Amino acid sequence: MKKYICIPCGYIYDPEIGDSDNGIPPGTPFEELPEDWACPWCGAPKEDFEPVEE
């Protein structure tokens, strides 16, 4: 699964880890995050994330 980086702050959403602080279980692809999900570090919306090229 592809990781995504928050352009404003550099937070990386890793689907293998999820976002337990916001109720997102491990294994949740970025595309399946709720539309109102925001970066846990800076609050940026999903639109401010880009795929990480590995």
C-alpha positions in Angstrom: 0.0 0.0 0.0 1.2 3.5 -0.9 2.2 6.0 1.7 1.2 9.6 1.5 3.0 12.8 2.7 1.4 15.9 4.1 2.9 18.8 2.0 2.5 21.5 4.6 4.2 19.6 7.5 5.8 16.4 6.2 3.7 13.9 8.2 3.6 10.6 6.4 0.4 8.5 6.5 1.4 4.8 6.4 -1.5 2.6 5.8 0.2 -0.3 7.5 0.2 1.7 10.7 -3.1 3.6 10.3 -3.9 6.6 12.6 -5.0 5.1 15.9 -5.4 8.5 17.5 -8.2 9.2 15.1 -9.8 5.8 15.0 -8.2 4.6 11.7 -7.1 1.0 12.1 -3.9 -0.5 10.5 -4.4 -1.7 7.0 -6.6 1.3 5.9 -5.6 2.6 2.5 -5.4 6.4 2.1 -8.2 6.3 -0.4 -10.5 4.8 2.2 -9.9 7.4 4.8 -13.0 9.5 5.7 -13.4 12.7 3.6 -13.2 14.8 6.8 -10.0 13.1 8.0 -7.2 15.6 8.5 -3.4 15.4 9.2 -2.9 14.6 12.9 0.1 16.9 13.1 -1.1 20.1 11.4 -4.8 19.6 10.5 -4.4 19.8 6.8 -7.1 18.2 4.7 -6.6 15.1 2.5 -6.2 17.3 -0.5 -2.9 18.5 0.9 -1.4 15.0 0.7 0.6 13.5 -2.2 1.8 9.9 -2.8 5.3 9.1 -1.5 7.6 7.9 -4.3 9.6 5.0 -2.9 
